[in-house]
């Protein structure tokens, strides 16, 4: 019964928190641009509006199936991502399982957009997959280093190890270079400037969203809520000690997303090739140095 409650409540908590993260992101950007920003319930209004609109066209089974993969991938990921009071299936599937599941939504989006035969969508999704290849490399190095440091890929045990000694045993304190490299990769995962290459409205007419309307666009909005939450929680779990309680946990998650959003207007959008070069040079280089330090410490 407890497991069933976890399976139901964990995605629900993720969605509600994700709505708050989307609102924060939009308000922070508005303040940077000297605008007022949306009202508190604007993300809810947007979702209701999109799901009540008539969908203009479906491009077949794969187009519809892509929405299932988009939302199903993130909903499944939440069940494997432990949070205060809820472990879900974290003991049955470790960190590696979670990473594989997190790749499903983007691949589902690629299948759906590919079935539309819209050149703008195809360009956008090709950029999105290239960006995923770019940030996955430093993220993988950071995850490998973290797993070696903790001696396990069990996310529940990783949180317990970090919380045993307080802030001094957090991943950010014991392996700071891996934490920095991992955070730069996380910023790329959010898809914000300067890595906003697959939407690029001034260049490719919103890319993957070109053929998405009505309920399809609503599903993408819901996916964004889950995306912000999942990436933020993953980083908090690996490097910031997880959460002893919900207030501390949410503060960390919102801080991770806030810092990333706050710098989006500082840089212009990079070209696709520059995103790959930058990700493989700086985050990957920093993470590799951090990994070597972990190996040296374990060999000493």
Number of C-alpha atoms within 10 A of each C-alpha: 6 10 13 9 11 19 20 14 16 23 19 15 15 23 24 14 19 24 25 20 24 22 21 19 20 16 18 20 20 14 12 14 11 9 11 12 17 13 10 13 11 15 21 14 11 13 19 13 13 18 16 12 13 10 14 11 11 15 14 11 10 18 22 15 14 23 23 15 19 26 21 16 23 27 23 18 24 30 24 25 25 23 26 14 12 18 21 23 18 22 16 10 16 17 22 16 14 21 16 11 18 21 16 20 21 18 18 22 24 22 19 27 28 20 19 19 12 15 15 20 27 21 18 27 26 18 23 26 15 18 23 18 14 24 25 22 19 28 26 17 23 30 23 16 23 25 18 15 18 17 12 14 19 17 27 20 15 24 24 14 17 24 18 12 11 10 14 13 17 25 26 20 14 17 21 16 23 32 28 19 24 29 22 21 26 23 23 23 21 18 17 19 20 19 27 23 27 27 24 16 14 7 12 18 14 17 26 28 20 20 22 22 19 17 20 22 20 21 20 20 18 21 22 21 23 30 23 25 28 22 19 25 26 20 22 24 25 24 26 24 26 29 23 14 11 13 10 12 20 20 11 21 25 21 14 22 22 17 12 18 19 14 16 20 14 10 11 11 17 15 13 18 12 13 22 19 11 15 24 19 12 16 27 26 18 22 31 19 15 23 23 12 16 19 14 10 10 10 7 5
